Amino acid sequence: MMARTNFFALALSTLAILASGRAQAHPEQPTAEHNRQFIAQAFARWAAGGATFFDDVLAPDMVWTIKGTSPMAGRYEGRDAFVAKAVTPFAARLSSPMRPTVKHIWAEDDHVVVHWDGAATAADGQPYRNSYVWIFRMENLRAAEVTAFLDLVPYDDIFRRIPLH
């Protein structure tokens, strides 16, 4: 009986040591759930009226790719270049800010996928509505790469209809 008790005590001690060592082996690496929560919170702030989503989420040297064949599709290197070439010109053509409605967020490993709908009013008074899927590859709770899928017809129509003065 004593040997059996010692065996269980030794087994429990070994498991505790292994578990604590595993937990401490990579404490700086966020899990998929941490990444998912980080992105979910950023979308929640944006939906509530926040205006710092891209600064909060994107790494300065990230790469953003808009998939498709329209003039706005392509690869944007660096957060500042992406904001200057894609975000700011689009936002300038709106009379109300875009507000996201998140449909679903998935996370696995270092990727977070967000399906969301956006709605705003264009500067000409017409509604803008679109559905998006953004795939974030995360590094240290910042998006290093983003691939964006959306219906480019209504997106491009904003640029066609509303010239900047």
SVG drawing of the C-alpha trace seen along z (x, -y; Angstrom):
<svg xmlns="http://www.w3.org/2000/svg" viewBox="-29 -70 39 72">
<polyline fill="none" stroke="black" stroke-width="0.4" points="0.0,0.0 2.8,-2.4 4.5,-1.7 1.3,-2.4 0.8,-5.7 4.3,-6.7 3.8,-5.8 0.7,-8.0 2.4,-10.9 5.4,-10.6 3.1,-10.4 1.2,-13.5 4.4,-15.4 5.7,-14.5 2.5,-15.6 2.6,-18.9 6.2,-19.6 5.5,-18.7 2.4,-20.9 4.1,-23.9 7.1,-23.5 4.9,-23.4 2.9,-26.4 6.1,-28.4 7.8,-27.2 6.0,-29.7 4.3,-32.3 5.0,-35.1 3.2,-33.4 -0.4,-34.3 -2.9,-31.5 -5.5,-31.4 -8.0,-32.4 -6.0,-35.4 -5.7,-36.5 -9.5,-36.0 -10.3,-38.0 -7.9,-40.8 -9.5,-41.1 -13.1,-40.8 -12.4,-43.6 -11.0,-45.8 -14.1,-45.2 -16.3,-46.0 -14.5,-49.3 -14.9,-50.1 -18.6,-49.2 -19.1,-51.4 -17.7,-54.5 -13.9,-54.0 -11.7,-55.4 -8.4,-53.6 -9.0,-50.1 -6.2,-50.1 -3.7,-51.6 -4.7,-49.2 -4.6,-46.1 -2.1,-46.4 1.7,-46.1 3.5,-49.0 5.2,-46.7 2.2,-44.6 1.0,-43.5 -2.7,-43.9 -4.0,-42.2 -7.4,-42.9 -8.3,-39.9 -9.9,-40.5 -9.4,-42.1 -10.7,-45.7 -8.4,-48.8 -8.5,-48.7 -7.5,-45.1 -3.9,-44.4 -1.1,-44.4 -0.4,-47.2 2.8,-47.1 3.0,-48.9 0.2,-50.2 0.7,-53.8 0.7,-53.1 -2.5,-51.0 -4.3,-53.7 -3.2,-56.4 -4.0,-54.5 -7.1,-52.5 -8.7,-53.5 -8.5,-57.3 -9.7,-57.8 -12.7,-55.4 -13.6,-57.1 -13.4,-60.5 -16.2,-59.5 -18.5,-58.6 -20.8,-61.0 -21.1,-58.6 -18.4,-56.3 -18.4,-52.6 -19.6,-50.6 -19.0,-46.8 -21.5,-44.1 -19.5,-41.0 -21.1,-37.8 -18.5,-35.4 -14.9,-35.1 -12.8,-32.0 -9.2,-31.5 -6.7,-28.8 -3.0,-28.9 -1.9,-32.4 -4.8,-33.1 -8.1,-34.9 -10.9,-35.0 -13.6,-37.6 -16.8,-37.6 -18.5,-41.0 -21.0,-43.3 -20.3,-47.0 -22.8,-49.8 -22.4,-53.6 -23.8,-56.4 -21.9,-57.7 -21.2,-61.4 -23.9,-61.4 -26.5,-60.2 -26.7,-56.7 -26.3,-53.7 -23.2,-51.6 -23.4,-48.0 -21.0,-45.2 -19.9,-41.9 -16.3,-41.2 -14.1,-38.3 -10.7,-39.4 -8.0,-36.9 -5.5,-38.1 -2.1,-36.4 -1.1,-37.5 2.3,-38.1 2.5,-39.4 -1.1,-40.6 -0.7,-42.6 -1.7,-41.7 1.4,-41.0 -0.6,-40.0 -4.3,-40.5 -6.1,-39.1 -9.4,-40.8 -12.4,-39.4 -15.3,-41.6 -17.7,-42.5 -15.6,-44.9 -18.5,-46.2 -20.1,-48.4 -16.7,-49.3 -15.4,-50.4 -18.7,-52.2 -18.0,-54.6 -14.8,-55.6 -16.5,-55.9 -19.5,-58.0 -17.8,-60.3 -14.7,-62.1 -12.5,-63.9 -12.2,-67.6"/>
</svg>
